[in-house]
Amino acid sequence: MDRHFGEIMGRDAATHFAAWLLRQSKVRKQIIISLTDLSLLTGAMVVALLVVALPSMGTWPAATYWVLAGGVLLAVVLLHMLGVHHMVSRHADVDLIERSFGALFIASIVLLGVLSLRLPLVLAVAIPFLFGAMGFAAVLMSRAIAVRLLKPASARKRGARVLIYGAGEGGVQLAAALRNGDRFCPVVFVDSNPSLHGRRIHGLKVFPTTALEKLHNEGVFEQVLLAVPSATPQERLHILEQLEALSVKVLVMPALEDIAAGISRVDQLREVQVEDLLPRSAVKPDKSLLCQSLNGKTVLVTGAGGSIGSELCRQAMLHGASRLILVECCEYSLYTIDHELRQSPLQGQCDVVPLLINAVNAQQITRAFQEYPVQVVYHAAAYKHVPLVEANPCAAVLNNVQATQSVVTAAIAAGVERFVLVSTDKAVRPPNVMGASKRFCELVVQAAAVNAGRTALSMVRFGNVLGSSGSVVPLFKEQIRRGGPVTVTHPEVTRYFMTIPEAAQLVIQAGAMGDHGEVFLLQMGQPVKIRDLAERMIHLSGRTLMDPASKQGDVEIRYTGLRPGEKLYEELLIGAEAQATPHPRIYKAAEEWFTPEVLELHLSALLAAAHGGDVRALKCTLSQCVAGYVYGAPAELHDGTFPDEAPRQLTKTAEAQVPQPTSRPTPATPTDDRHRPAPAHHTPARPRPAFGPAGAEAAGVLRQMATSSATSDAGMAVAAAGQRPLHR
């Protein structure tokens, strides 16, 4: 008992001394180290004399002893001059060893030269040799003891004990960068490379990845720093899946290219992002497609302050646009993107013109096209939040549909080279007004393509983007930070995800391939269950998932039910087929459309209902025009199912089996260059579900109007273009 008590007291005393030493100033630490080395080297000299020259020491003159003392002082001075005393003991490494050896070697050689003039050659050689060897050993041993002494106190002072995952170049750089910081205390490496196992790097032992769980259970580390900057997304995902089971907080090291470019520092660690959890790798953009649409062009972007719109602006400036016209109705959003672009190093090469106008206003839009010689248009302005749009359908139709009509009409009248509509996967068989309005926007552009002249029109359809306003990701982060609960609408709700820069680049590249009203689809990778996403974010934040039965755990996932108009699954295709393009992430859909004459009838009815605030008539019109949207049908109960499930399953199957492109598909040759070619594959019109009385009445009126006033002319127009219109 007494022995153990003594050991505990000794450890406490050493710990307190170490803590006291760490609190001292830099100058005081150097003085303490210098005096320690002086004492150790003096002791080394005394031992050397006692071993080699004890019998003859009494006959030496006093000057010899002054020479020996000078040799000791010279060694201390050299240690200081070579920076050994400037090194904190816990950072001892090969550099310290080399400098210490150099200082003692030089001091021994000088001492040998002076002693050879006063003592026999044997003594003149032996004394400096033993002094240098024992002095070098004493210096290194003192540093080793200091490391053991300072490590516990240092760990408490410097914060969390961390495991560095990856002992390659990135991990070594990270460990070195964390030396002088107080935020983390690296304690161990893990790596999958067997050749590194058991080695020590910067004093930290390298363990295999299989030892992760054991090290965590023993309390060796508190957090994990992921230092594999060169890993592929699939490799990083595999690592994160390993760490997820530990429920430990994970921070990620910046990419090596960002470090090399000066964008980030090695120690600028970030939290795990959702993009790290996606099982997909980014495809490098086709520079020729980007430059084709942007280089030297005057580019107009509507919704310039939004998530996609602002990134389209950045990409336009990055790829050589000569003038960038920002169209935005929100003053703050316009100010934000305008200010950002004007701070860009490329600002001098691109004229930025902010226009605080609403795209719904046809006069304002037309005036903008008249004032500036626009060549390329990206129409990204839209209301996109499903529940809000469901509660405000008239405003959504005006903002989405009427704005699209205004912009595409003005663009064609001005003779712009290219018009691209930014659409959404929610336009495919939508049970909500937002998706139905976006599909109607597509129909507007498809009909306009018939008489577009030299203007190439196209649409790009894709899923959710990470970091957009209203995204679940920042919401989940905030909920986890507060301790939960994390709210998920449904256990089976599934979504596609893509980063904003990648989506914007693909929009530009798809638009460059557009010609006569094509609908392009972006390959979004594998869909992700929102529930799985929430669970991973909880685990990788260092929290545990609460068990619903036992209530054991840190953060609860609470299911709130599908919101108004929300689907369980999102799709990209209305029909069952898609065509490959030269780009591996971009496909082209062959879908039904309205002739301009028939579309005008539906558009007039839709806008009249929106302006008049007639929600019932508005939804009936959308039911007539948009496949999948049924006013008053069970789909509007928001259970994630559809009245006709077969086409949806067909679409999912076809989407999963889309082949990788091998060559550019050969399009049909149009009879008139103003008209788009016939789709290579055409899906027959989808049978309409039964409507309620109001829907049937509206449908009858529309059919009568279309039959009496436009069917014959529309038929001739379609026949001339070699296309099949959408008949209702």
N, C-alpha and C positions, 0 to 999 in steps of 0.2 A: 504493500500500500504506500509506504513512504517513498519507494523508488518511483512508482508511477506519479505520485504527487510532485516529486522533484522534477520529473521529466516535463510535466504539465507547466510547472512554474518556470522551468527553463525555456520552454517554447514561448510562453507568454512574454517573458522578459525579452527574448530575441525579437518577437513580433513587435513589441513596443519600441525597441531600439530601431528596428527597420522603419517603422512608421515615422519615428522622429527624424531619421536620416532623410527620408523622402520629403519631409516638410522643409528642409533646409534650402537656402538659396543656392544658385548654381556655383557661385564663388566659394561658398562654404563647403559644398560638396567636393570641389576640386582641392581645396586645402586639406580636407580630411583624407582624401585619396592620396595626395602627395606625402603627407606625414605617415600614412600607413605604409606606402612603398618605401619611404626612407627607413622606417623601422625594420621592415622585412629585409631590405638589402643590407642594412648594417648587420643584422643577424646572419645573413648569408656570408658576409665577409668574415665575421668572427668564427663561424663554423669552418670555413675554408682554411683560416689560419691555424685553428686548433688541429685540424686533420693533417695538414701538410707541414707546417713550420713550427710546431710547438717547441721542439728542443732548442731551436736556434733563435727564437724570438727575443730572448733577453739580451742578445749581442747586437741587435739592430739599433741604428741611430734613430733619434726622434723624427728626423725628416722622412724616414720610410713610412712611419705611421701616418704622417700627414699626406703622403702620396696615396696610401690606402683609403684614407678618409675622402680625399679628392676624387678617387675612382667611384666611390659610392655616390657622392654628390653629382658627379658627371652622369652617372646612370639615371638618377632621378630627374635631372634636367633634360636629358634626352627623351625620357618617357613623356615628359610634359611637352617638349617641343614637337614630338611626333604625334601628339593628340591623344595619347593613351588616357591621360587624366581628364580629357573632355568627353570620354565615352562613359555613358551610364552603364553601370555594371550589369544590369539585367539584359543589356543588349550585346554582350560579349559574343564575338564571332571570329571568323578566320582573320578579318582585318585587324582586330586587336592582337591576335596571336602574332601576326607578321610584324606589326609595329613594336610590340614588346621584345620580340627576338632581335629586331634590328637595333633597338636601343641598347640592350645588354651586350650584344656582339660588338658594337662600336666601343662601348665603355671598356670591355675586356681587352680589346686590341690596344687601345690607348694605354691602359694600365700595364699590359705586358711590355709595351715599348719603354715605359718609364722604369718599371721594376728591373728590366734587363740591365740597366745601368747601375743598379744598386745591389742586386741579389744574384746568387748563382742562377744559371739558366734554368735549371730544373725547377726551382722555386718561382722564378719569374714567369714560367709557363703554367705551372700547376695552380698557383693561387688565382690568377685571372680566369682560368678554365673552370675551376670549381665555383668561384664566385658567380660567373656568368650563368652556369648551369643551374645552380641552386637559386640564384636570384630570379631567373626566368621561371623556374618551377614555382617559386613562392608567389610571384606576381599572378600567374595563372591560377594557382590554388586559391588565392585571395578572391579572385573574380568568381570562381566557382562557388565558394562559400557565400559570397555576396548574392549570387543568383538564388541560391536556396533560401537565403535569409530574406531577401527582398520580394520574392515571388508572392507569398501570401499577402503581404501588405500592398504590393503593387496591384494584385488582382482586385482587392477591395477598393483601392483608390481609382482604378481605371475602369471600373464598371463591369459589364457583363463578360463572363467567360464564354468565349466563342470557339466553335469548331469551324475550321476552314475546309470546305469540301472542294478538293482539287489541289494537288501539290505540284502542278505544272508551273509554267511561267506566270500565269495569272495569279495563282495562289501564293507563289513566292513573292511577287511584287506587292500583293495585298498585305502579307505578313510584315514585309519591310515597311510599308507605308503606315501601318498601325502602331509602329514602335513608339512614336512620340505622342500618340493620342491618348486621351483619357476616357474615350467612349467604350472601347473594347479591349479585352485582354485575350489574345489568341493563346490557346492551351494545347491544341492538337490538330493534326491534319488527317483527312481520310482521302483515299484515292483508289481508283480501280486498277491502276497500273501495278502489277505484282513486283516489278523491279524497284519500286519505291518503298514497298512495305518494310517496316523496321528501321528505315533510315531516319536521321534527324536533320531537319532543315530549320535554320534559325533557332535551334534549340528545341523544336517541336517535333515529336515523334509522328511518323506517318503510319496510320492504320488502314487496313482494308475496309471497304464499304460495308462488308458483312458485320463489322464490329460496331456499327452505328447504334443499334438498339442497346447493346451492352454498355457502351460508353454513356448513353443517355440515362439508362437505369441507374448507373453508378454516380450520376450527378457530375460528370466530368465537365460538361458544358451546359450553357443556358440557351444559346442561340446558335444558328448556323449561318455562315457566310458562304454563299455559293460563288465560287471562283472558277468557273469554267466558261470564260467568255467566248471561246471558239466552238462551243457545243452547238449542234443543230437543234432546232425546236423540238424534234422528236427525242433527242438525247436529254435535253433539259426537262422535258415533260416526264421522262422516265425517272430522272433524279428527284424531281418534285414529288412524284408518286411514292418514292421511297421515304422521303422526309415527311410526307403527309401523315403517315402512320404514327410518327413521334409526337405530333401536336406541339411542335416547337417553332418559334418564330424564325422565319427565313428571310435574309436580305441578299440581294443579288449585286454582284460586281458589274460595273459598266463594261460594254464591249471594248475589245482591244482597239478596234479602229477609231472609236470615239476618244479613247485615251490618247492614241497616236496623233489624232487631229486636234487635240487640245480642247475638245468639247467637254470632256469629263476627266476628273481625277480618279486615280486608282481607288482611293478610299471614299469616293462618293457613292456609297451604297444606297440602293433603292429597295422598296418593298416589292414583293412578287406582284407582277401585273397580270391581268387576265390573259394578255397575249402569250404569256409564258405557259399558260394552262391549255392553250389550244393545240390540238394535234395536227398542225399544218405548218408548212414552211412557205416563206415568202418567195415569189418568183420575181426575178429582176425585171424591171420594166423595159419595154422595147423603146430605146431612145429615139429611133426613127419615127415611131408612131407619135410619141410625145412632141417631138419637134415639128412634125408635119402639121399638127393642129395649133401650135403655139408660137414657134419661132418667128419673130418679126411681125406678129399679128396684133390687131386690136381685138381684145377679148372682153366680152361683157358677161358678168356673172350676176344672176339674180339670187337673192338670199345670201349675199356675200358675207354676212355676219354669222351665218349658221355653221354647224359642225362641218358639213361637206362643202358648203359654199366657200368658207374661209380657207379650207385646205386647197380647193381648186384655185383660189387666188394665189396662194403660196406657190403652187406648182406652176402656174402660168408665169409668174415672175421668175421662178427658178429656171424655166426652160425657154426663156428669151422673148416673152411677149413684149412688144414695143409700147403698148398702152393697155391699161387694165381699168375697166369701168366697173365700179362697185355699185350695184343696185340693191338697196336695203331700205325697209320701211321703219326699222327700229333704230333710233338715233344712237343709243348706247352701243349696240352691236356694230353699227357702221363706224362709229368713232374708234372702237377697239381694233377692228381689222385694219382700218386706214392708218391708225397710229403705228401698229405693228409693221405694216408694209413699208411705211416711211422710215422706219428705223433699220430696215434691211440693208446690208451692204450692196445689194443689187438695185436699190431704189433709183440710183442715177441712170440706170439703163432702161427703166420702165416708168412711163408717166401714169400715175395713179389718180383716177378721177372718182371721187365719192359722190354718189347721187342718192339723196334722201327722198326716194319716191316709192310709191306702191305699185307693184307690177299689175295689180288689178286695174289700175287707171290706164286705159288704152291711149289716151291723149298724151300722158306723161311718158309712157313707154315709146310711143311713136316719135315724140319730140327728141328723146334721147338717141334714137337711131338716126334721126335726121341731122342732129348736131354732130355726131361722131361717126366716122366711117367704120362701123363694126364689121368684123369679118367672122368671128366665132362667138357663139352664144352658148352658155351653160345655164340652163334654167333649173336652179336648185331650190327656189323659194317654194315653201309649202308648209301647211300645218300637218304635223305628223304624229302627235300624241293621241293614241286611239281613244282613251276615255274622254279627254277633253273635246275631241272632235265629235264623239258620239253625243256629247251634251250640247254641242253648238254646231249642228250639221249645216245650217244655212251659211254661217260665216266660213266654214271650212270649204264648202263648194265654191263660194265666191273667190276665196283666196287661192284655192288649188286649181279649179277648172277655169274660171274666168281669167285668172292671171295667165294660165297657160295659153288660152286662146288669144289674149292680147299680145303676149310676147311672140308667139309663133307667127301670128299675122303680121306684126310689125317687122319681124326678122325677114320673112319672105318678101314683103313689100320693099324692104331696103336692099334686098339682094345679097344677104350675108352668105358666106361660103358654107357655114356649118352651124346647125342647131342641134343641141343635145339636151334631152329631157332626163333629169335625174329622177328615176322612179324607185319603186320598193317592191320587195317580195310580198308585202301585204296587199298588193293589187291583184294577187292570184286568188280567185274564189273567195273574196272577202266576206266575212259576216258583219263587217262594220263599215261605217260611212267613210272613214279615212281611207281604207283600202279601196272602196268602191269609187271614191272621188279620184284617187290616183290612177286607177284603171281607166276612168273616163278621160283623164288627161292624156293617157296613152292613145285612146281612140281619137282624141282631137288631133294629135300629132300625126297619127296614121292617116287620117282623112286629109289633113293638110298636105301630106306628102304627094298626093295625086297631082296637085297643081302647084308644086313648090318651085318650079323653074330650075334655076341653077343651085338652089339651096339644098344641101344634103341634110336631111332630117333623120334622127335616130333617137332611141330611148335606151337607157341602161337600167336594169332592174337588179337589185341586190338586197341583202338582209341587213341585220343590225351592225352598226359600227361601234367600236369600243371608244368610250369617252365622250359620246355625244350627250347633249342635254337630255335629261330624263332617263339616262341609262341606268340599269340596275347596279352596275359595278360601283360607282361612287356611293350609291345608297347603301349597298351591302357593307362597304368599308366603314361608313359612318355608324351603321347599326352595330357592327362588330366592335368598333371603338367604344360605344356606349355600353357594351355588354349584352346586346341583343334586346328583344328577339330580332332575328333576320326574317323578313317577310317575303314569302314566295307564294305566288298565286295558286299554283297547282303542282302536285308532285311530279306530273308527267310533262309539264310545259317544256318545250324544246325550241331553241333558236339557233340560227346561224350567226356567226360573228366574224368581223373583219376589222382591221385597224383603219383609222381614218385616212392616213397617207396612202395605204395600199388601195383603198376604195377609190380615192380621188384619182390616182394614177391610172387605175383600170377604167374609170369613166372616160378619161381623156383618150386612152388608147382605143377603147371601143368606139367612141365618137369619131375617131379618125378613120375607122373602117366603115362607118355608116354612109348610106347613099340615098335610099328611097324609103324611109320610114321603118327601118329594121328595129326589132326589139332584141337587145343584147342582154345576156344573162351572165353574171359574174359567178364563177365557181367558188363557193364559200367554204369548201372543205366539209368536214363532218359536223353535223349539228350537235349542239351541246345542251344537255339537260340543265336547266337553271338550278335545280336542286343540287346536282353534283357540283356545279360551280360554287354555290354558296357553301357547301361542305368543305371544299378544298380551301376556299378563302378563310374559313374559320380555322382549320387545322394549321395552315401555313402562317397564320397570324400569331401562333403560339397558344391558341385557345382550344378547348375540347368541345365537341358537340354534345349537347344535352340529350340524354336519353328520355324520350317522352314518358316512359313508364316510371322509372325510378327517379327522374328529375336530377340525375347525377350528370355533371358537366357544366361548362361555362356559358355557352351560347345556345339558345333554343332557335330552331327553325319553325316558324309558325305559318301555316297555310291559310291564306285569306280568301281564296276562291277567285276564279277568273273574273277579270274586270269587264265592264260593258264592251262588247264587240271584240273581245280577245279570243284568239285561237290557241289551241294546244300546240299545233305544228304550223310552221311556215313553209311555203312552197315558192318555186321560181317559175314553173311552167303552168300555163293554162291547158295547152294541148299536151299530147303525149310524146312529142319529139323535139329535139334540138339539134342544130347543125354545128359542127366544129368550125372554128376559125383558125387562122394562123397562130393565135395566141392561146397557150394552154389553159388559161384561166377564163377565157371569154368564149361564150357560145351564142348562137343566134336562134331565136325562136320563130316558128312559123305559126302565126295565130290569126284568128278572124278579125275583121275590122269593118267599119261602116264606110259606105261611099260618102263623099262630102255632102251631098244633098240630104241623105237620110240622117247623117250625123247632125246637120244643122237643125233639123226638126227636133231631135232629142235635146240638143244643146239649148235651143230656145226655151223648150219646156222646163228644163232643169234650172236655167238661170232665172226664168220668170218665177219659179217656185222659191228659189233662194232669195231673190229680191223681195218677194212678197211675204217671206217668213212662213211659207206653207210647207211644213216639215213632211206631212203626209204625202203630198204631191211630189216633193223632192225625192223621197225614198222610193215611191212608185216608179218614177222615171229611172232612177238608178237600177231598180230591179229589172226594168226592161232592157237595159243596156249592158249591164255588167254580169257576166257569168259567175254564179255563186252567191251573189247578193240577192236576198229574197226578203222583201219587207213583209213582216208579220209571220215569217216561217219559223220553225223551231230553231233554226240556226241563230236567230237573234236572241235566243235564250242563253247564248254564250256558254254552252257546254262543250265547245270544242269539236262538235260533230257537224256533219253536213247532210243535207237532204239526199244527195246522191253521192255515195261514197266511192263508187267504182272509178270515175274519172280521176279522183284524187289518188287512189292507189295506183292507177296506171301512170299518173304523173310521177309519183315517187319512184316507181320501178324504172321508168324511162330515164329519170334523172340520175339514178344510181348507175345506169349502164351506158352513160354517154361516153363514147370512145375518145381517146386522146387524138387531137388533130394531127394528121400527117401531111396534109397539103391543103391549100386554100380550096374550099368547095366552089364548084363552077355555078354561078348564078344564072337564072334564066335571063335571056336577053329581052328587054322591054321593047315594045313597038314605038314608044315615045320616051325620050330621055327625061321627060318631066314626070313620068310615072314610075313607081317602083315595080320591080319584077314580081311575078307570081311566086308565092312560097313553094319551095320544092316539095314540101309535105303539108297537106292541109287537113285539119281536123274538122269534121262536120260540126254544124251548129249543135250545141249542147241542149238537150231537152230542158225546157223550163219547168220548174216546180209550180204547183198550183198557187195562185195568189188569193188573198182575201178579196172582199167586194171592192174595196177602194183600188187595190192593185189591178184587178180585172178591168175596172172602169177606165183607169188611166191607160192601161195597155191597149184597150179597144180604141180609145181616141187616137193614140199615137199610130196604131196600125192603119186606121182609116185615113189619117192625115198623110202618112207615108205613101199609102196606096194611091190616093187620089191626086196628089200633087207632085210626087217625086220619083215614084218607082221606075217609070219608063226612062226618064233622063238618067237616073242613077245606074240603071242597068246598062245603058249604052256607054256611060263613062267607064264602068267596070270592064265591059267587054273590050273597049278600046285599049285598056291597060292590061288585059289578059289576066285579071284577078277575079277572085270570088268574094263578093261582099258578104257582110254579116247581115242576114235577114231575120227580123223578129216578127 
